[in-house]
Structures are given as structure tokens and as C-alpha cells.
């Protein structure tokens, strides 16, 4: 029964599995390099976004003359509330759009990595069938 134990050994290393892992490692390494590069781009984009939002906040404050109105002016409270509301809506909209864009980018990268994994497995299965003299999996038996 020693052959039976070897057949079901979960840590068994067959040549096909090792080759597949090696090919997938290349894809995985490329994915993590791209992911790291994209994270750096995301941080830069967040800094640019923060600067843009600060400029927008200043524009809104200038529009409502927050800096010009004195502390005792009765209009300061209404003006600051309107400015805060306007800036809050703008900030929420921009943050949502920015965050959604980066989530989409990372999701697209994961999907692309998974597609490459499947493509590697599919190609290796086709090669194994050809080596054994069998037709490719897509062929109907009457077309052989």
C-alpha cells in the first residue's frame, strides 16, 4: 500500500505542478510589482487631491468672504455655515470619485492576474494532451 499513500499525499511534488507554480510565480511577481507601483501613484494622486481641495476650500472661503467678515459681524455665522456645507458636498463628491477610481484599478489588476493564472493552466493542459497524442480539448470527436 505504499503506492496508495504516495498517490494521495497532499505535499507531493509532481513535475507538472512545480512547472505551473513556477510560471504562476512570474505572473505573481509582476502583479506585486505593479501593485506597489500603483500604490505609489495612488499616494501621489491623494497628495494632489489634497492640494486641489485646499485650493477649493480657499476659493469657497473667499467667495463667502470668511476672512473679511469680523468676529462680531452677525453675517459670519451664516457665511461660515454656507461655506462649510458647500465645501463638504464638494469634498464628499471628489473623495467618492477618487476612491472608486483606485478601487477599480486594483480590481482590474486582480482580474488580469487571475486570467493569466487560468491561461497558464489551460496552456499547460493543452501541452500535456498534445504530448500524449490526444487532440486539444476544444475539438469534437468527429473532427479528429
LODO-459659 format. One line per field, with one value per atom (N, C-alpha, C): residue number from 1; residue in three letters; chain; atom name; y, z, x. Coordinates in steps of 0.2 Angstrom, whole numbers, plus 5000, padded with zeros to 4 digits. Layout:
<atoms>
num <- NUM; ...
residuo <- ALA; ...
cadena <- A; ...
atomo <- CA; ...
Y <- Y; ...
Z <- Z; ...
X <- X; ...
</atoms>
This chain:
<atoms>
num <- 1; 1; 1; 2; 2; 2; 3; 3; 3; 4; 4; 4; 5; 5; 5; 6; 6; 6; 7; 7; 7; 8; 8; 8; 9; 9; 9; 10; 10; 10; 11; 11; 11; 12; 12; 12; 13; 13; 13; 14; 14; 14; 15; 15; 15; 16; 16; 16; 17; 17; 17; 18; 18; 18; 19; 19; 19; 20; 20; 20; 21; 21; 21; 22; 22; 22; 23; 23; 23; 24; 24; 24; 25; 25; 25; 26; 26; 26; 27; 27; 27; 28; 28; 28; 29; 29; 29; 30; 30; 30; 31; 31; 31; 32; 32; 32; 33; 33; 33; 34; 34; 34; 35; 35; 35; 36; 36; 36; 37; 37; 37; 38; 38; 38; 39; 39; 39; 40; 40; 40; 41; 41; 41; 42; 42; 42; 43; 43; 43; 44; 44; 44; 45; 45; 45; 46; 46; 46; 47; 47; 47; 48; 48; 48; 49; 49; 49; 50; 50; 50; 51; 51; 51; 52; 52; 52; 53; 53; 53; 54; 54; 54; 55; 55; 55; 56; 56; 56; 57; 57; 57; 58; 58; 58; 59; 59; 59; 60; 60; 60; 61; 61; 61; 62; 62; 62; 63; 63; 63; 64; 64; 64; 65; 65; 65; 66; 66; 66; 67; 67; 67; 68; 68; 68; 69; 69; 69; 70; 70; 70; 71; 71; 71; 72; 72; 72; 73; 73; 73; 74; 74; 74; 75; 75; 75; 76; 76; 76; 77; 77; 77; 78; 78; 78; 79; 79; 79; 80; 80; 80; 81; 81; 81; 82; 82; 82; 83; 83; 83; 84; 84; 84; 85; 85; 85; 86; 86; 86; 87; 87; 87; 88; 88; 88; 89; 89; 89; 90; 90; 90; 91; 91; 91; 92; 92; 92; 93; 93; 93; 94; 94; 94; 95; 95; 95; 96; 96; 96; 97; 97; 97; 98; 98; 98; 99; 99; 99; 100; 100; 100; 101; 101; 101; 102; 102; 102; 103; 103; 103; 104; 104; 104; 105; 105; 105; 106; 106; 106; 107; 107; 107; 108; 108; 108; 109; 109; 109; 110; 110; 110; 111; 111; 111; 112; 112; 112; 113; 113; 113; 114; 114; 114; 115; 115; 115; 116; 116; 116; 117; 117; 117; 118; 118; 118; 119; 119; 119; 120; 120; 120; 121; 121; 121; 122; 122; 122; 123; 123; 123; 124; 124; 124; 125; 125; 125; 126; 126; 126; 127; 127; 127; 128; 128; 128; 129; 129; 129; 130; 130; 130; 131; 131; 131; 132; 132; 132; 133; 133; 133; 134; 134; 134; 135; 135; 135; 136; 136; 136; 137; 137; 137; 138; 138; 138; 139; 139; 139; 140; 140; 140; 141; 141; 141; 142; 142; 142; 143; 143; 143; 144; 144; 144
residuo <- UNK; UNK; UNK; UNK; UNK; UNK; UNK; UNK; UNK; UNK; UNK; UNK; UNK; UNK; UNK; UNK; UNK; UNK; UNK; UNK; UNK; UNK; UNK; UNK; UNK; UNK; UNK; UNK; UNK; UNK; UNK; UNK; UNK; UNK; UNK; UNK; UNK; UNK; UNK; UNK; UNK; UNK; UNK; UNK; UNK; UNK; UNK; UNK; UNK; UNK; UNK; UNK; UNK; UNK; UNK; UNK; UNK; UNK; UNK; UNK; UNK; UNK; UNK; UNK; UNK; UNK; UNK; UNK; UNK; UNK; UNK; UNK; UNK; UNK; UNK; UNK; UNK; UNK; UNK; UNK; UNK; UNK; UNK; UNK; UNK; UNK; UNK; UNK; UNK; UNK; UNK; UNK; UNK; UNK; UNK; UNK; UNK; UNK; UNK; UNK; UNK; UNK; UNK; UNK; UNK; UNK; UNK; UNK; UNK; UNK; UNK; UNK; UNK; UNK; UNK; UNK; UNK; UNK; UNK; UNK; UNK; UNK; UNK; UNK; UNK; UNK; UNK; UNK; UNK; UNK; UNK; UNK; UNK; UNK; UNK; UNK; UNK; UNK; UNK; UNK; UNK; UNK; UNK; UNK; UNK; UNK; UNK; UNK; UNK; UNK; UNK; UNK; UNK; UNK; UNK; UNK; UNK; UNK; UNK; UNK; UNK; UNK; UNK; UNK; UNK; UNK; UNK; UNK; UNK; UNK; UNK; UNK; UNK; UNK; UNK; UNK; UNK; UNK; UNK; UNK; UNK; UNK; UNK; UNK; UNK; UNK; UNK; UNK; UNK; UNK; UNK; UNK; UNK; UNK; UNK; UNK; UNK; UNK; UNK; UNK; UNK; UNK; UNK; UNK; UNK; UNK; UNK; UNK; UNK; UNK; UNK; UNK; UNK; UNK; UNK; UNK; UNK; UNK; UNK; UNK; UNK; UNK; UNK; UNK; UNK; UNK; UNK; UNK; UNK; UNK; UNK; UNK; UNK; UNK; UNK; UNK; UNK; UNK; UNK; UNK; UNK; UNK; UNK; UNK; UNK; UNK; UNK; UNK; UNK; UNK; UNK; UNK; UNK; UNK; UNK; UNK; UNK; UNK; UNK; UNK; UNK; UNK; UNK; UNK; UNK; UNK; UNK; UNK; UNK; UNK; UNK; UNK; UNK; UNK; UNK; UNK; UNK; UNK; UNK; UNK; UNK; UNK; UNK; UNK; UNK; UNK; UNK; UNK; UNK; UNK; UNK; UNK; UNK; UNK; UNK; UNK; UNK; UNK; UNK; UNK; UNK; UNK; UNK; UNK; UNK; UNK; UNK; UNK; UNK; UNK; UNK; UNK; UNK; UNK; UNK; UNK; UNK; UNK; UNK; UNK; UNK; UNK; UNK; UNK; UNK; UNK; UNK; UNK; UNK; UNK; UNK; UNK; UNK; UNK; UNK; UNK; UNK; UNK; UNK; UNK; UNK; UNK; UNK; UNK; UNK; UNK; UNK; UNK; UNK; UNK; UNK; UNK; UNK; UNK; UNK; UNK; UNK; UNK; UNK; UNK; UNK; UNK; UNK; UNK; UNK; UNK; UNK; UNK; UNK; UNK; UNK; UNK; UNK; UNK; UNK; UNK; UNK; UNK; UNK; UNK; UNK; UNK; UNK; UNK; UNK; UNK; UNK; UNK; UNK; UNK; UNK; UNK; UNK; UNK; UNK; UNK; UNK; UNK; UNK; UNK; UNK; UNK; UNK; UNK; UNK; UNK; UNK; UNK; UNK; UNK; UNK; UNK; UNK; UNK; UNK; UNK; UNK; UNK; UNK; UNK; UNK; UNK; UNK; UNK; UNK; UNK; UNK; UNK; UNK; UNK; UNK; UNK
cadena <- A; A; A; A; A; A; A; A; A; A; A; A; A; A; A; A; A; A; A; A; A; A; A; A; A; A; A; A; A; A; A; A; A; A; A; A; A; A; A; A; A; A; A; A; A; A; A; A; A; A; A; A; A; A; A; A; A; A; A; A; A; A; A; A; A; A; A; A; A; A; A; A; A; A; A; A; A; A; A; A; A; A; A; A; A; A; A; A; A; A; A; A; A; A; A; A; A; A; A; A; A; A; A; A; A; A; A; A; A; A; A; A; A; A; A; A; A; A; A; A; A; A; A; A; A; A; A; A; A; A; A; A; A; A; A; A; A; A; A; A; A; A; A; A; A; A; A; A; A; A; A; A; A; A; A; A; A; A; A; A; A; A; A; A; A; A; A; A; A; A; A; A; A; A; A; A; A; A; A; A; A; A; A; A; A; A; A; A; A; A; A; A; A; A; A; A; A; A; A; A; A; A; A; A; A; A; A; A; A; A; A; A; A; A; A; A; A; A; A; A; A; A; A; A; A; A; A; A; A; A; A; A; A; A; A; A; A; A; A; A; A; A; A; A; A; A; A; A; A; A; A; A; A; A; A; A; A; A; A; A; A; A; A; A; A; A; A; A; A; A; A; A; A; A; A; A; A; A; A; A; A; A; A; A; A; A; A; A; A; A; A; A; A; A; A; A; A; A; A; A; A; A; A; A; A; A; A; A; A; A; A; A; A; A; A; A; A; A; A; A; A; A; A; A; A; A; A; A; A; A; A; A; A; A; A; A; A; A; A; A; A; A; A; A; A; A; A; A; A; A; A; A; A; A; A; A; A; A; A; A; A; A; A; A; A; A; A; A; A; A; A; A; A; A; A; A; A; A; A; A; A; A; A; A; A; A; A; A; A; A; A; A; A; A; A; A; A; A; A; A; A; A; A; A; A; A; A; A; A; A; A; A; A; A; A; A; A; A; A; A; A; A; A; A; A; A; A; A; A; A; A; A
atomo <- N; CA; C; N; CA; C; N; CA; C; N; CA; C; N; CA; C; N; CA; C; N; CA; C; N; CA; C; N; CA; C; N; CA; C; N; CA; C; N; CA; C; N; CA; C; N; CA; C; N; CA; C; N; CA; C; N; CA; C; N; CA; C; N; CA; C; N; CA; C; N; CA; C; N; CA; C; N; CA; C; N; CA; C; N; CA; C; N; CA; C; N; CA; C; N; CA; C; N; CA; C; N; CA; C; N; CA; C; N; CA; C; N; CA; C; N; CA; C; N; CA; C; N; CA; C; N; CA; C; N; CA; C; N; CA; C; N; CA; C; N; CA; C; N; CA; C; N; CA; C; N; CA; C; N; CA; C; N; CA; C; N; CA; C; N; CA; C; N; CA; C; N; CA; C; N; CA; C; N; CA; C; N; CA; C; N; CA; C; N; CA; C; N; CA; C; N; CA; C; N; CA; C; N; CA; C; N; CA; C; N; CA; C; N; CA; C; N; CA; C; N; CA; C; N; CA; C; N; CA; C; N; CA; C; N; CA; C; N; CA; C; N; CA; C; N; CA; C; N; CA; C; N; CA; C; N; CA; C; N; CA; C; N; CA; C; N; CA; C; N; CA; C; N; CA; C; N; CA; C; N; CA; C; N; CA; C; N; CA; C; N; CA; C; N; CA; C; N; CA; C; N; CA; C; N; CA; C; N; CA; C; N; CA; C; N; CA; C; N; CA; C; N; CA; C; N; CA; C; N; CA; C; N; CA; C; N; CA; C; N; CA; C; N; CA; C; N; CA; C; N; CA; C; N; CA; C; N; CA; C; N; CA; C; N; CA; C; N; CA; C; N; CA; C; N; CA; C; N; CA; C; N; CA; C; N; CA; C; N; CA; C; N; CA; C; N; CA; C; N; CA; C; N; CA; C; N; CA; C; N; CA; C; N; CA; C; N; CA; C; N; CA; C; N; CA; C; N; CA; C; N; CA; C; N; CA; C; N; CA; C; N; CA; C; N; CA; C; N; CA; C; N; CA; C; N; CA; C; N; CA; C; N; CA; C; N; CA; C; N; CA; C; N; CA; C; N; CA; C; N; CA; C; N; CA; C; N; CA; C; N; CA; C; N; CA; C; N; CA; C; N; CA; C
Y <- 4994; 5000; 5006; 5006; 5012; 5017; 5014; 5017; 5021; 5019; 5022; 5028; 5028; 5033; 5039; 5037; 5042; 5046; 5042; 5045; 5051; 5050; 5055; 5059; 5060; 5064; 5071; 5076; 5082; 5087; 5084; 5088; 5085; 5081; 5078; 5083; 5082; 5087; 5084; 5085; 5082; 5087; 5085; 5090; 5095; 5093; 5097; 5103; 5101; 5106; 5111; 5108; 5113; 5118; 5115; 5120; 5125; 5123; 5128; 5133; 5131; 5136; 5141; 5138; 5142; 5148; 5145; 5150; 5155; 5153; 5157; 5162; 5160; 5164; 5171; 5170; 5175; 5180; 5178; 5182; 5185; 5182; 5184; 5190; 5189; 5194; 5200; 5199; 5205; 5209; 5205; 5208; 5212; 5210; 5213; 5219; 5219; 5225; 5230; 5228; 5233; 5236; 5232; 5234; 5239; 5238; 5243; 5249; 5249; 5255; 5259; 5255; 5258; 5262; 5258; 5261; 5268; 5268; 5275; 5280; 5278; 5283; 5285; 5280; 5282; 5288; 5286; 5291; 5298; 5298; 5305; 5308; 5304; 5307; 5309; 5306; 5309; 5315; 5316; 5322; 5328; 5326; 5331; 5333; 5328; 5329; 5334; 5332; 5336; 5344; 5345; 5352; 5355; 5351; 5354; 5356; 5351; 5353; 5359; 5359; 5365; 5372; 5371; 5377; 5379; 5373; 5374; 5377; 5375; 5377; 5385; 5387; 5394; 5398; 5395; 5399; 5400; 5394; 5395; 5400; 5400; 5405; 5412; 5413; 5419; 5421; 5417; 5418; 5421; 5418; 5419; 5425; 5427; 5432; 5431; 5424; 5422; 5426; 5427; 5431; 5438; 5441; 5448; 5450; 5446; 5447; 5447; 5451; 5451; 5446; 5445; 5440; 5442; 5449; 5451; 5452; 5452; 5453; 5447; 5449; 5444; 5440; 5442; 5438; 5432; 5432; 5427; 5420; 5420; 5413; 5410; 5413; 5411; 5410; 5414; 5413; 5407; 5406; 5400; 5394; 5394; 5388; 5386; 5391; 5390; 5388; 5391; 5388; 5381; 5380; 5373; 5368; 5369; 5365; 5364; 5369; 5369; 5365; 5366; 5363; 5355; 5354; 5347; 5343; 5346; 5342; 5341; 5346; 5345; 5340; 5340; 5335; 5328; 5327; 5321; 5318; 5322; 5320; 5318; 5322; 5321; 5315; 5314; 5308; 5302; 5302; 5296; 5294; 5299; 5298; 5295; 5298; 5297; 5289; 5288; 5281; 5276; 5277; 5272; 5271; 5276; 5275; 5270; 5271; 5267; 5260; 5259; 5253; 5249; 5252; 5249; 5247; 5251; 5250; 5243; 5243; 5237; 5231; 5232; 5226; 5223; 5228; 5226; 5222; 5225; 5221; 5214; 5213; 5206; 5202; 5205; 5201; 5198; 5203; 5202; 5196; 5197; 5191; 5185; 5184; 5178; 5175; 5180; 5177; 5174; 5177; 5174; 5168; 5167; 5160; 5155; 5157; 5152; 5150; 5155; 5154; 5150; 5151; 5146; 5139; 5138; 5131; 5128; 5132; 5129; 5128; 5132; 5130; 5124; 5123; 5118; 5111; 5112; 5106; 5104; 5109; 5108; 5104; 5107; 5104; 5097; 5095; 5089; 5084; 5086; 5082; 5081; 5086; 5085; 5080; 5081; 5076; 5069; 5068; 5061; 5059; 5063; 5062; 5063; 5066; 5067; 5074; 5074; 5081; 5086; 5092; 5098; 5097; 5100; 5099; 5102; 5107; 5110; 5107; 5101; 5098; 5092; 5092; 5087; 5081; 5075; 5068; 5067; 5070; 5068; 5072; 5077; 5081; 5079; 5074; 5071; 5068
Z <- 5000; 5000; 5000; 5000; 5000; 4994; 4988; 4982; 4983; 4987; 4988; 4992; 4997; 5001; 4997; 4993; 4989; 4984; 4982; 4977; 4980; 4986; 4990; 4994; 4994; 4998; 4996; 5000; 4998; 4997; 5000; 4999; 4993; 4989; 4984; 4979; 4976; 4971; 4964; 4960; 4953; 4949; 4943; 4939; 4936; 4934; 4931; 4936; 4942; 4947; 4949; 4949; 4950; 4944; 4938; 4932; 4932; 4934; 4934; 4940; 4946; 4951; 4949; 4945; 4943; 4938; 4933; 4928; 4932; 4937; 4940; 4945; 4947; 4951; 4947; 4941; 4937; 4936; 4935; 4935; 4942; 4947; 4954; 4955; 4954; 4955; 4951; 4945; 4941; 4944; 4946; 4949; 4955; 4960; 4966; 4964; 4959; 4957; 4954; 4950; 4948; 4953; 4958; 4964; 4968; 4969; 4973; 4969; 4963; 4959; 4959; 4958; 4958; 4965; 4971; 4977; 4978; 4975; 4975; 4971; 4965; 4961; 4965; 4969; 4972; 4978; 4981; 4986; 4983; 4977; 4974; 4972; 4969; 4967; 4973; 4979; 4985; 4988; 4987; 4989; 4984; 4978; 4973; 4974; 4976; 4978; 4984; 4989; 4995; 4993; 4989; 4987; 4984; 4979; 4975; 4979; 4984; 4989; 4993; 4995; 4999; 4995; 4989; 4985; 4984; 4983; 4983; 4989; 4995; 5001; 5002; 5000; 5000; 4995; 4989; 4984; 4987; 4991; 4994; 4999; 5004; 5009; 5006; 5001; 4998; 4995; 4992; 4989; 4995; 5000; 5006; 5010; 5009; 5012; 5020; 5021; 5028; 5031; 5028; 5031; 5032; 5028; 5028; 5034; 5035; 5040; 5047; 5051; 5058; 5062; 5068; 5073; 5076; 5076; 5079; 5074; 5067; 5062; 5062; 5062; 5063; 5056; 5051; 5045; 5045; 5049; 5049; 5050; 5055; 5056; 5050; 5047; 5041; 5035; 5034; 5029; 5030; 5036; 5038; 5037; 5039; 5038; 5031; 5027; 5019; 5016; 5018; 5016; 5017; 5024; 5026; 5022; 5021; 5018; 5011; 5007; 5000; 5000; 5004; 5004; 5006; 5011; 5012; 5007; 5003; 4997; 4992; 4991; 4986; 4988; 4994; 4997; 4996; 4998; 4998; 4991; 4986; 4979; 4976; 4978; 4975; 4978; 4985; 4988; 4985; 4984; 4982; 4975; 4971; 4964; 4964; 4968; 4968; 4971; 4976; 4979; 4975; 4971; 4967; 4961; 4959; 4953; 4955; 4961; 4963; 4965; 4968; 4969; 4962; 4957; 4950; 4947; 4948; 4946; 4949; 4956; 4959; 4957; 4957; 4955; 4948; 4943; 4936; 4936; 4941; 4941; 4944; 4949; 4951; 4946; 4943; 4937; 4932; 4930; 4925; 4927; 4934; 4937; 4936; 4939; 4939; 4932; 4927; 4920; 4917; 4919; 4917; 4921; 4927; 4930; 4926; 4925; 4921; 4914; 4911; 4904; 4905; 4910; 4911; 4912; 4916; 4917; 4911; 4907; 4901; 4896; 4895; 4890; 4892; 4899; 4901; 4900; 4901; 4900; 4892; 4888; 4881; 4879; 4882; 4880; 4882; 4888; 4891; 4887; 4884; 4880; 4873; 4870; 4864; 4865; 4870; 4871; 4872; 4874; 4875; 4868; 4863; 4857; 4857; 4861; 4862; 4858; 4856; 4852; 4858; 4855; 4860; 4863; 4869; 4872; 4868; 4864; 4860; 4854; 4852; 4846; 4848; 4843; 4844; 4841; 4844; 4842; 4835; 4831; 4824; 4820; 4823; 4819; 4819; 4823; 4824; 4818
X <- 5004; 5000; 5004; 5011; 5014; 5013; 5011; 5010; 5003; 4999; 4992; 4993; 4997; 4999; 5002; 5007; 5010; 5005; 5000; 4996; 4992; 4990; 4985; 4989; 4996; 5000; 4999; 4996; 4995; 5001; 5007; 5013; 5018; 5015; 5018; 5020; 5026; 5028; 5029; 5024; 5025; 5027; 5030; 5034; 5029; 5023; 5018; 5016; 5015; 5013; 5018; 5025; 5030; 5031; 5030; 5031; 5026; 5020; 5014; 5015; 5018; 5019; 5025; 5030; 5035; 5032; 5028; 5025; 5021; 5017; 5012; 5016; 5022; 5026; 5028; 5030; 5032; 5026; 5020; 5014; 5013; 5014; 5013; 5018; 5024; 5029; 5028; 5025; 5024; 5018; 5013; 5007; 5009; 5013; 5015; 5019; 5024; 5027; 5022; 5018; 5013; 5008; 5007; 5003; 5006; 5013; 5017; 5017; 5019; 5019; 5013; 5007; 5001; 4999; 5001; 5001; 5004; 5010; 5014; 5010; 5008; 5004; 4998; 4995; 4989; 4990; 4996; 4998; 5000; 5003; 5004; 4998; 4993; 4987; 4983; 4983; 4980; 4983; 4990; 4993; 4990; 4990; 4987; 4980; 4976; 4969; 4969; 4973; 4973; 4974; 4979; 4981; 4975; 4972; 4967; 4961; 4960; 4954; 4955; 4962; 4963; 4962; 4964; 4963; 4956; 4952; 4945; 4941; 4944; 4941; 4943; 4949; 4951; 4946; 4945; 4940; 4934; 4931; 4924; 4924; 4930; 4930; 4931; 4934; 4935; 4928; 4924; 4918; 4913; 4913; 4909; 4912; 4918; 4921; 4922; 4924; 4925; 4931; 4936; 4942; 4940; 4936; 4935; 4930; 4925; 4920; 4923; 4922; 4924; 4921; 4924; 4921; 4914; 4913; 4907; 4902; 4904; 4899; 4893; 4887; 4882; 4881; 4884; 4884; 4889; 4894; 4899; 4897; 4892; 4889; 4886; 4882; 4878; 4883; 4888; 4893; 4897; 4899; 4903; 4900; 4893; 4889; 4888; 4887; 4886; 4892; 4898; 4904; 4906; 4905; 4906; 4902; 4895; 4891; 4893; 4895; 4897; 4903; 4908; 4915; 4913; 4909; 4908; 4905; 4900; 4897; 4903; 4907; 4912; 4917; 4919; 4924; 4921; 4915; 4912; 4912; 4910; 4909; 4916; 4921; 4928; 4931; 4930; 4933; 4930; 4923; 4920; 4922; 4923; 4925; 4933; 4937; 4944; 4945; 4941; 4942; 4939; 4933; 4931; 4935; 4939; 4943; 4949; 4952; 4958; 4955; 4949; 4947; 4946; 4944; 4943; 4949; 4954; 4961; 4964; 4963; 4966; 4962; 4955; 4951; 4953; 4954; 4956; 4963; 4967; 4974; 4973; 4969; 4967; 4964; 4959; 4956; 4961; 4965; 4970; 4975; 4977; 4982; 4978; 4972; 4968; 4967; 4966; 4965; 4972; 4977; 4984; 4985; 4983; 4984; 4980; 4974; 4969; 4972; 4975; 4978; 4984; 4988; 4994; 4992; 4987; 4984; 4982; 4978; 4975; 4980; 4985; 4990; 4994; 4995; 4999; 4995; 4989; 4984; 4984; 4984; 4984; 4991; 4996; 5003; 5003; 5001; 5001; 4997; 4991; 4987; 4990; 4994; 4997; 5003; 5007; 5012; 5010; 5004; 5001; 4998; 4998; 4995; 4987; 4984; 4977; 4976; 4970; 4968; 4967; 4967; 4965; 4958; 4957; 4951; 4945; 4946; 4941; 4938; 4941; 4939; 4934; 4929; 4924; 4927; 4924; 4927; 4926; 4921; 4920; 4925; 4928; 4933; 4940; 4941; 4948; 4950
</atoms>
